[in-house]
């Protein structure tokens, strides 16, 4: 078995899961809770690599490996977002934000004016230059990498706990 191919496959799986949870309508809501989709993506990438290749990773190695999946996912997500904004004039995640703002209107009627302004801003046209793309890429990598890495650490902790119990 070629571990490098499996490593690339695991990173690709993690990156694609990040792309799904940050780009597809309503799936973006998964990330409203502590970036759960990104955490899950890093965990899946690390789990796939560990189980498929039967390798032992320390917590720090799992953090770095899952963090790499976060970097791959960041690049995919920001690139897809850039393409969707520039070509199709569609902002990923807009449906989820509109849904949340509508939900907030029902809970808090005194905030209607603020929520109406928010909805107007969400419907406003947007442009994304190449510099915006690079800035977004840097910020996204800075945020997604440690969160995905934490997913890898959780997987190693869980697998070690299972092995200690003899499950």
mmCIF file of the C-alpha atoms, coordinates in Angstrom:
data_MODEL
# 
_entry.id   MODEL 
# 
loop_
_atom_site.group_PDB 
_atom_site.id 
_atom_site.type_symbol 
_atom_site.label_atom_id 
_atom_site.label_alt_id 
_atom_site.label_comp_id 
_atom_site.label_asym_id 
_atom_site.label_entity_id 
_atom_site.label_seq_id 
_atom_site.pdbx_PDB_ins_code 
_atom_site.Cartn_x 
_atom_site.Cartn_y 
_atom_site.Cartn_z 
_atom_site.occupancy 
_atom_site.B_iso_or_equiv 
_atom_site.pdbx_formal_charge 
_atom_site.auth_seq_id 
_atom_site.auth_comp_id 
_atom_site.auth_asym_id 
_atom_site.auth_atom_id 
_atom_site.pdbx_PDB_model_num 
ATOM 1   C CA . UNK A 1 1   ? 0.000   0.000  0.000   1.00 0.00 ? 1   UNK A CA 1 
ATOM 2   C CA . UNK A 1 2   ? 1.315   3.414  -0.946  1.00 0.00 ? 2   UNK A CA 1 
ATOM 3   C CA . UNK A 1 3   ? 0.882   5.698  2.053   1.00 0.00 ? 3   UNK A CA 1 
ATOM 4   C CA . UNK A 1 4   ? 1.485   8.873  0.038   1.00 0.00 ? 4   UNK A CA 1 
ATOM 5   C CA . UNK A 1 5   ? -1.513  8.130  -2.191  1.00 0.00 ? 5   UNK A CA 1 
ATOM 6   C CA . UNK A 1 6   ? -3.677  7.458  0.858   1.00 0.00 ? 6   UNK A CA 1 
ATOM 7   C CA . UNK A 1 7   ? -2.414  10.628 2.504   1.00 0.00 ? 7   UNK A CA 1 
ATOM 8   C CA . UNK A 1 8   ? -3.350  12.664 -0.570  1.00 0.00 ? 8   UNK A CA 1 
ATOM 9   C CA . UNK A 1 9   ? -6.739  10.932 -0.724  1.00 0.00 ? 9   UNK A CA 1 
ATOM 10  C CA . UNK A 1 10  ? -7.397  11.679 2.963   1.00 0.00 ? 10  UNK A CA 1 
ATOM 11  C CA . UNK A 1 11  ? -6.435  15.330 2.502   1.00 0.00 ? 11  UNK A CA 1 
ATOM 12  C CA . UNK A 1 12  ? -8.670  15.535 -0.565  1.00 0.00 ? 12  UNK A CA 1 
ATOM 13  C CA . UNK A 1 13  ? -11.609 14.043 1.353   1.00 0.00 ? 13  UNK A CA 1 
ATOM 14  C CA . UNK A 1 14  ? -11.128 16.533 4.171   1.00 0.00 ? 14  UNK A CA 1 
ATOM 15  C CA . UNK A 1 15  ? -10.773 19.414 1.708   1.00 0.00 ? 15  UNK A CA 1 
ATOM 16  C CA . UNK A 1 16  ? -13.893 18.405 -0.209  1.00 0.00 ? 16  UNK A CA 1 
ATOM 17  C CA . UNK A 1 17  ? -15.906 18.160 3.007   1.00 0.00 ? 17  UNK A CA 1 
ATOM 18  C CA . UNK A 1 18  ? -14.803 21.688 3.901   1.00 0.00 ? 18  UNK A CA 1 
ATOM 19  C CA . UNK A 1 19  ? -15.791 22.827 0.422   1.00 0.00 ? 19  UNK A CA 1 
ATOM 20  C CA . UNK A 1 20  ? -19.240 21.247 0.879   1.00 0.00 ? 20  UNK A CA 1 
ATOM 21  C CA . UNK A 1 21  ? -19.855 22.763 4.312   1.00 0.00 ? 21  UNK A CA 1 
ATOM 22  C CA . UNK A 1 22  ? -18.713 26.243 3.311   1.00 0.00 ? 22  UNK A CA 1 
ATOM 23  C CA . UNK A 1 23  ? -20.204 26.546 -0.174  1.00 0.00 ? 23  UNK A CA 1 
ATOM 24  C CA . UNK A 1 24  ? -23.421 24.584 -0.618  1.00 0.00 ? 24  UNK A CA 1 
ATOM 25  C CA . UNK A 1 25  ? -26.699 26.244 0.361   1.00 0.00 ? 25  UNK A CA 1 
ATOM 26  C CA . UNK A 1 26  ? -27.950 25.440 3.861   1.00 0.00 ? 26  UNK A CA 1 
ATOM 27  C CA . UNK A 1 27  ? -24.961 23.151 4.527   1.00 0.00 ? 27  UNK A CA 1 
ATOM 28  C CA . UNK A 1 28  ? -23.148 26.335 5.522   1.00 0.00 ? 28  UNK A CA 1 
ATOM 29  C CA . UNK A 1 29  ? -25.371 26.447 8.610   1.00 0.00 ? 29  UNK A CA 1 
ATOM 30  C CA . UNK A 1 30  ? -23.392 23.490 9.985   1.00 0.00 ? 30  UNK A CA 1 
ATOM 31  C CA . UNK A 1 31  ? -20.514 25.895 10.550  1.00 0.00 ? 31  UNK A CA 1 
ATOM 32  C CA . UNK A 1 32  ? -22.663 28.226 12.650  1.00 0.00 ? 32  UNK A CA 1 
ATOM 33  C CA . UNK A 1 33  ? -21.811 26.054 15.659  1.00 0.00 ? 33  UNK A CA 1 
ATOM 34  C CA . UNK A 1 34  ? -18.050 26.449 16.241  1.00 0.00 ? 34  UNK A CA 1 
ATOM 35  C CA . UNK A 1 35  ? -17.257 25.667 12.629  1.00 0.00 ? 35  UNK A CA 1 
ATOM 36  C CA . UNK A 1 36  ? -18.539 22.128 13.157  1.00 0.00 ? 36  UNK A CA 1 
ATOM 37  C CA . UNK A 1 37  ? -18.238 21.219 9.463   1.00 0.00 ? 37  UNK A CA 1 
ATOM 38  C CA . UNK A 1 38  ? -14.572 22.196 9.384   1.00 0.00 ? 38  UNK A CA 1 
ATOM 39  C CA . UNK A 1 39  ? -13.859 20.390 12.648  1.00 0.00 ? 39  UNK A CA 1 
ATOM 40  C CA . UNK A 1 40  ? -15.636 17.312 11.287  1.00 0.00 ? 40  UNK A CA 1 
ATOM 41  C CA . UNK A 1 41  ? -13.709 17.529 7.997   1.00 0.00 ? 41  UNK A CA 1 
ATOM 42  C CA . UNK A 1 42  ? -10.361 17.524 9.766   1.00 0.00 ? 42  UNK A CA 1 
ATOM 43  C CA . UNK A 1 43  ? -11.517 14.605 11.909  1.00 0.00 ? 43  UNK A CA 1 
ATOM 44  C CA . UNK A 1 44  ? -12.644 12.605 8.877   1.00 0.00 ? 44  UNK A CA 1 
ATOM 45  C CA . UNK A 1 45  ? -9.358  13.231 7.056   1.00 0.00 ? 45  UNK A CA 1 
ATOM 46  C CA . UNK A 1 46  ? -7.291  12.091 10.042  1.00 0.00 ? 46  UNK A CA 1 
ATOM 47  C CA . UNK A 1 47  ? -9.550  9.113  10.762  1.00 0.00 ? 47  UNK A CA 1 
ATOM 48  C CA . UNK A 1 48  ? -9.458  7.969  7.137   1.00 0.00 ? 48  UNK A CA 1 
ATOM 49  C CA . UNK A 1 49  ? -5.660  8.167  7.027   1.00 0.00 ? 49  UNK A CA 1 
ATOM 50  C CA . UNK A 1 50  ? -5.131  6.461  10.392  1.00 0.00 ? 50  UNK A CA 1 
ATOM 51  C CA . UNK A 1 51  ? -7.578  3.617  9.778   1.00 0.00 ? 51  UNK A CA 1 
ATOM 52  C CA . UNK A 1 52  ? -6.814  3.078  6.096   1.00 0.00 ? 52  UNK A CA 1 
ATOM 53  C CA . UNK A 1 53  ? -3.029  3.046  6.502   1.00 0.00 ? 53  UNK A CA 1 
ATOM 54  C CA . UNK A 1 54  ? -2.983  1.629  10.042  1.00 0.00 ? 54  UNK A CA 1 
ATOM 55  C CA . UNK A 1 55  ? -0.511  4.272  11.195  1.00 0.00 ? 55  UNK A CA 1 
ATOM 56  C CA . UNK A 1 56  ? -0.076  5.774  14.622  1.00 0.00 ? 56  UNK A CA 1 
ATOM 57  C CA . UNK A 1 57  ? -0.177  9.522  14.805  1.00 0.00 ? 57  UNK A CA 1 
ATOM 58  C CA . UNK A 1 58  ? 0.651   11.532 17.880  1.00 0.00 ? 58  UNK A CA 1 
ATOM 59  C CA . UNK A 1 59  ? -1.689  14.341 18.764  1.00 0.00 ? 59  UNK A CA 1 
ATOM 60  C CA . UNK A 1 60  ? 0.680   16.908 17.268  1.00 0.00 ? 60  UNK A CA 1 
ATOM 61  C CA . UNK A 1 61  ? 1.084   14.880 14.056  1.00 0.00 ? 61  UNK A CA 1 
ATOM 62  C CA . UNK A 1 62  ? -2.694  14.542 13.785  1.00 0.00 ? 62  UNK A CA 1 
ATOM 63  C CA . UNK A 1 63  ? -3.064  18.296 14.339  1.00 0.00 ? 63  UNK A CA 1 
ATOM 64  C CA . UNK A 1 64  ? -0.628  19.034 11.522  1.00 0.00 ? 64  UNK A CA 1 
ATOM 65  C CA . UNK A 1 65  ? -2.160  16.446 9.195   1.00 0.00 ? 65  UNK A CA 1 
ATOM 66  C CA . UNK A 1 66  ? -5.743  17.597 9.745   1.00 0.00 ? 66  UNK A CA 1 
ATOM 67  C CA . UNK A 1 67  ? -4.517  21.196 9.539   1.00 0.00 ? 67  UNK A CA 1 
ATOM 68  C CA . UNK A 1 68  ? -3.222  20.411 6.057   1.00 0.00 ? 68  UNK A CA 1 
ATOM 69  C CA . UNK A 1 69  ? -6.729  19.238 5.186   1.00 0.00 ? 69  UNK A CA 1 
ATOM 70  C CA . UNK A 1 70  ? -7.903  22.620 6.489   1.00 0.00 ? 70  UNK A CA 1 
ATOM 71  C CA . UNK A 1 71  ? -5.487  24.385 4.152   1.00 0.00 ? 71  UNK A CA 1 
ATOM 72  C CA . UNK A 1 72  ? -6.657  22.292 1.192   1.00 0.00 ? 72  UNK A CA 1 
ATOM 73  C CA . UNK A 1 73  ? -10.272 23.006 2.102   1.00 0.00 ? 73  UNK A CA 1 
ATOM 74  C CA . UNK A 1 74  ? -9.552  26.718 2.499   1.00 0.00 ? 74  UNK A CA 1 
ATOM 75  C CA . UNK A 1 75  ? -8.045  26.942 -0.963  1.00 0.00 ? 75  UNK A CA 1 
ATOM 76  C CA . UNK A 1 76  ? -10.949 25.009 -2.472  1.00 0.00 ? 76  UNK A CA 1 
ATOM 77  C CA . UNK A 1 77  ? -13.570 27.014 -0.586  1.00 0.00 ? 77  UNK A CA 1 
ATOM 78  C CA . UNK A 1 78  ? -12.160 30.463 -1.352  1.00 0.00 ? 78  UNK A CA 1 
ATOM 79  C CA . UNK A 1 79  ? -11.527 29.553 -4.994  1.00 0.00 ? 79  UNK A CA 1 
ATOM 80  C CA . UNK A 1 80  ? -15.072 28.242 -5.390  1.00 0.00 ? 80  UNK A CA 1 
ATOM 81  C CA . UNK A 1 81  ? -16.416 31.347 -3.666  1.00 0.00 ? 81  UNK A CA 1 
ATOM 82  C CA . UNK A 1 82  ? -14.387 33.601 -5.950  1.00 0.00 ? 82  UNK A CA 1 
ATOM 83  C CA . UNK A 1 83  ? -15.666 31.801 -9.043  1.00 0.00 ? 83  UNK A CA 1 
ATOM 84  C CA . UNK A 1 84  ? -19.270 31.876 -7.808  1.00 0.00 ? 84  UNK A CA 1 
ATOM 85  C CA . UNK A 1 85  ? -19.091 35.598 -6.984  1.00 0.00 ? 85  UNK A CA 1 
ATOM 86  C CA . UNK A 1 86  ? -17.288 36.775 -10.097 1.00 0.00 ? 86  UNK A CA 1 
ATOM 87  C CA . UNK A 1 87  ? -19.004 34.608 -12.701 1.00 0.00 ? 87  UNK A CA 1 
ATOM 88  C CA . UNK A 1 88  ? -22.441 33.838 -11.257 1.00 0.00 ? 88  UNK A CA 1 
ATOM 89  C CA . UNK A 1 89  ? -22.874 36.773 -8.810  1.00 0.00 ? 89  UNK A CA 1 
ATOM 90  C CA . UNK A 1 90  ? -23.761 34.262 -6.081  1.00 0.00 ? 90  UNK A CA 1 
ATOM 91  C CA . UNK A 1 91  ? -22.396 34.452 -2.541  1.00 0.00 ? 91  UNK A CA 1 
ATOM 92  C CA . UNK A 1 92  ? -22.069 31.079 -0.806  1.00 0.00 ? 92  UNK A CA 1 
ATOM 93  C CA . UNK A 1 93  ? -23.909 30.921 2.486   1.00 0.00 ? 93  UNK A CA 1 
ATOM 94  C CA . UNK A 1 94  ? -26.331 33.742 1.728   1.00 0.00 ? 94  UNK A CA 1 
ATOM 95  C CA . UNK A 1 95  ? -29.401 31.518 2.136   1.00 0.00 ? 95  UNK A CA 1 
ATOM 96  C CA . UNK A 1 96  ? -28.365 30.479 5.618   1.00 0.00 ? 96  UNK A CA 1 
ATOM 97  C CA . UNK A 1 97  ? -27.815 34.061 6.725   1.00 0.00 ? 97  UNK A CA 1 
ATOM 98  C CA . UNK A 1 98  ? -31.160 35.139 5.293   1.00 0.00 ? 98  UNK A CA 1 
ATOM 99  C CA . UNK A 1 99  ? -32.843 32.208 7.034   1.00 0.00 ? 99  UNK A CA 1 
ATOM 100 C CA . UNK A 1 100 ? -31.233 33.125 10.357  1.00 0.00 ? 100 UNK A CA 1 
ATOM 101 C CA . UNK A 1 101 ? -32.205 36.793 9.986   1.00 0.00 ? 101 UNK A CA 1 
ATOM 102 C CA . UNK A 1 102 ? -35.826 35.833 9.241   1.00 0.00 ? 102 UNK A CA 1 
ATOM 103 C CA . UNK A 1 103 ? -35.806 33.574 12.272  1.00 0.00 ? 103 UNK A CA 1 
ATOM 104 C CA . UNK A 1 104 ? -34.445 36.429 14.410  1.00 0.00 ? 104 UNK A CA 1 
ATOM 105 C CA . UNK A 1 105 ? -37.278 38.699 13.253  1.00 0.00 ? 105 UNK A CA 1 
ATOM 106 C CA . UNK A 1 106 ? -39.758 36.308 14.804  1.00 0.00 ? 106 UNK A CA 1 
ATOM 107 C CA . UNK A 1 107 ? -37.850 36.148 18.085  1.00 0.00 ? 107 UNK A CA 1 
ATOM 108 C CA . UNK A 1 108 ? -36.995 39.793 18.458  1.00 0.00 ? 108 UNK A CA 1 
ATOM 109 C CA . UNK A 1 109 ? -39.478 42.220 16.865  1.00 0.00 ? 109 UNK A CA 1 
ATOM 110 C CA . UNK A 1 110 ? -37.662 45.259 18.307  1.00 0.00 ? 110 UNK A CA 1 
ATOM 111 C CA . UNK A 1 111 ? -34.693 44.453 16.066  1.00 0.00 ? 111 UNK A CA 1 
ATOM 112 C CA . UNK A 1 112 ? -36.682 44.550 12.803  1.00 0.00 ? 112 UNK A CA 1 
ATOM 113 C CA . UNK A 1 113 ? -35.030 47.740 11.528  1.00 0.00 ? 113 UNK A CA 1 
ATOM 114 C CA . UNK A 1 114 ? -31.558 46.325 12.098  1.00 0.00 ? 114 UNK A CA 1 
ATOM 115 C CA . UNK A 1 115 ? -32.462 42.991 10.515  1.00 0.00 ? 115 UNK A CA 1 
ATOM 116 C CA . UNK A 1 116 ? -33.986 44.743 7.485   1.00 0.00 ? 116 UNK A CA 1 
ATOM 117 C CA . UNK A 1 117 ? -30.703 46.637 6.999   1.00 0.00 ? 117 UNK A CA 1 
ATOM 118 C CA . UNK A 1 118 ? -28.808 43.362 7.314   1.00 0.00 ? 118 UNK A CA 1 
ATOM 119 C CA . UNK A 1 119 ? -30.995 41.726 4.685   1.00 0.00 ? 119 UNK A CA 1 
ATOM 120 C CA . UNK A 1 120 ? -30.497 44.691 2.337   1.00 0.00 ? 120 UNK A CA 1 
ATOM 121 C CA . UNK A 1 121 ? -26.741 44.335 2.743   1.00 0.00 ? 121 UNK A CA 1 
ATOM 122 C CA . UNK A 1 122 ? -26.959 40.624 2.025   1.00 0.00 ? 122 UNK A CA 1 
ATOM 123 C CA . UNK A 1 123 ? -28.897 41.265 -1.192  1.00 0.00 ? 123 UNK A CA 1 
ATOM 124 C CA . UNK A 1 124 ? -26.501 43.990 -2.371  1.00 0.00 ? 124 UNK A CA 1 
ATOM 125 C CA . UNK A 1 125 ? -24.272 43.121 -5.338  1.00 0.00 ? 125 UNK A CA 1 
ATOM 126 C CA . UNK A 1 126 ? -20.695 42.227 -4.498  1.00 0.00 ? 126 UNK A CA 1 
ATOM 127 C CA . UNK A 1 127 ? -17.421 42.293 -6.402  1.00 0.00 ? 127 UNK A CA 1 
ATOM 128 C CA . UNK A 1 128 ? -14.312 40.308 -5.613  1.00 0.00 ? 128 UNK A CA 1 
ATOM 129 C CA . UNK A 1 129 ? -10.948 41.409 -6.964  1.00 0.00 ? 129 UNK A CA 1 
ATOM 130 C CA . UNK A 1 130 ? -7.837  39.264 -7.022  1.00 0.00 ? 130 UNK A CA 1 
ATOM 131 C CA . UNK A 1 131 ? -6.523  41.102 -3.947  1.00 0.00 ? 131 UNK A CA 1 
ATOM 132 C CA . UNK A 1 132 ? -9.802  40.335 -2.170  1.00 0.00 ? 132 UNK A CA 1 
ATOM 133 C CA . UNK A 1 133 ? -9.301  36.711 -3.154  1.00 0.00 ? 133 UNK A CA 1 
ATOM 134 C CA . UNK A 1 134 ? -5.785  36.639 -1.677  1.00 0.00 ? 134 UNK A CA 1 
ATOM 135 C CA . UNK A 1 135 ? -6.877  38.382 1.516   1.00 0.00 ? 135 UNK A CA 1 
ATOM 136 C CA . UNK A 1 136 ? -9.824  36.015 1.893   1.00 0.00 ? 136 UNK A CA 1 
ATOM 137 C CA . UNK A 1 137 ? -7.514  33.069 1.286   1.00 0.00 ? 137 UNK A CA 1 
ATOM 138 C CA . UNK A 1 138 ? -5.102  34.202 3.996   1.00 0.00 ? 138 UNK A CA 1 
ATOM 139 C CA . UNK A 1 139 ? -7.837  34.810 6.552   1.00 0.00 ? 139 UNK A CA 1 
ATOM 140 C CA . UNK A 1 140 ? -9.592  31.547 5.747   1.00 0.00 ? 140 UNK A CA 1 
ATOM 141 C CA . UNK A 1 141 ? -6.389  29.513 6.054   1.00 0.00 ? 141 UNK A CA 1 
ATOM 142 C CA . UNK A 1 142 ? -5.659  31.262 9.356   1.00 0.00 ? 142 UNK A CA 1 
ATOM 143 C CA . UNK A 1 143 ? -9.098  30.285 10.705  1.00 0.00 ? 143 UNK A CA 1 
ATOM 144 C CA . UNK A 1 144 ? -9.751  26.856 9.160   1.00 0.00 ? 144 UNK A CA 1 
ATOM 145 C CA . UNK A 1 145 ? -6.318  25.277 9.722   1.00 0.00 ? 145 UNK A CA 1 
ATOM 146 C CA . UNK A 1 146 ? -6.356  25.120 13.539  1.00 0.00 ? 146 UNK A CA 1 
ATOM 147 C CA . UNK A 1 147 ? -10.031 24.150 13.650  1.00 0.00 ? 147 UNK A CA 1 
ATOM 148 C CA . UNK A 1 148 ? -9.492  21.249 11.249  1.00 0.00 ? 148 UNK A CA 1 
ATOM 149 C CA . UNK A 1 149 ? -6.338  20.358 13.195  1.00 0.00 ? 149 UNK A CA 1 
ATOM 150 C CA . UNK A 1 150 ? -8.390  20.179 16.373  1.00 0.00 ? 150 UNK A CA 1 
ATOM 151 C CA . UNK A 1 151 ? -10.619 17.654 14.608  1.00 0.00 ? 151 UNK A CA 1 
ATOM 152 C CA . UNK A 1 152 ? -7.546  15.469 14.020  1.00 0.00 ? 152 UNK A CA 1 
ATOM 153 C CA . UNK A 1 153 ? -6.562  15.729 17.681  1.00 0.00 ? 153 UNK A CA 1 
ATOM 154 C CA . UNK A 1 154 ? -10.068 14.690 18.746  1.00 0.00 ? 154 UNK A CA 1 
ATOM 155 C CA . UNK A 1 155 ? -9.881  11.615 16.495  1.00 0.00 ? 155 UNK A CA 1 
ATOM 156 C CA . UNK A 1 156 ? -6.516  10.529 17.913  1.00 0.00 ? 156 UNK A CA 1 
ATOM 157 C CA . UNK A 1 157 ? -7.770  11.093 21.461  1.00 0.00 ? 157 UNK A CA 1 
ATOM 158 C CA . UNK A 1 158 ? -10.903 9.052  20.737  1.00 0.00 ? 158 UNK A CA 1 
ATOM 159 C CA . UNK A 1 159 ? -8.989  6.203  19.052  1.00 0.00 ? 159 UNK A CA 1 
ATOM 160 C CA . UNK A 1 160 ? -6.474  6.040  21.902  1.00 0.00 ? 160 UNK A CA 1 
ATOM 161 C CA . UNK A 1 161 ? -9.306  5.983  24.406  1.00 0.00 ? 161 UNK A CA 1 
ATOM 162 C CA . UNK A 1 162 ? -10.998 3.149  22.519  1.00 0.00 ? 162 UNK A CA 1 
ATOM 163 C CA . UNK A 1 163 ? -7.737  1.189  22.324  1.00 0.00 ? 163 UNK A CA 1 
ATOM 164 C CA . UNK A 1 164 ? -7.181  1.697  26.068  1.00 0.00 ? 164 UNK A CA 1 
ATOM 165 C CA . UNK A 1 165 ? -10.590 0.256  26.862  1.00 0.00 ? 165 UNK A CA 1 
ATOM 166 C CA . UNK A 1 166 ? -10.017 -2.672 24.509  1.00 0.00 ? 166 UNK A CA 1 
ATOM 167 C CA . UNK A 1 167 ? -13.099 -1.955 22.411  1.00 0.00 ? 167 UNK A CA 1 
# 
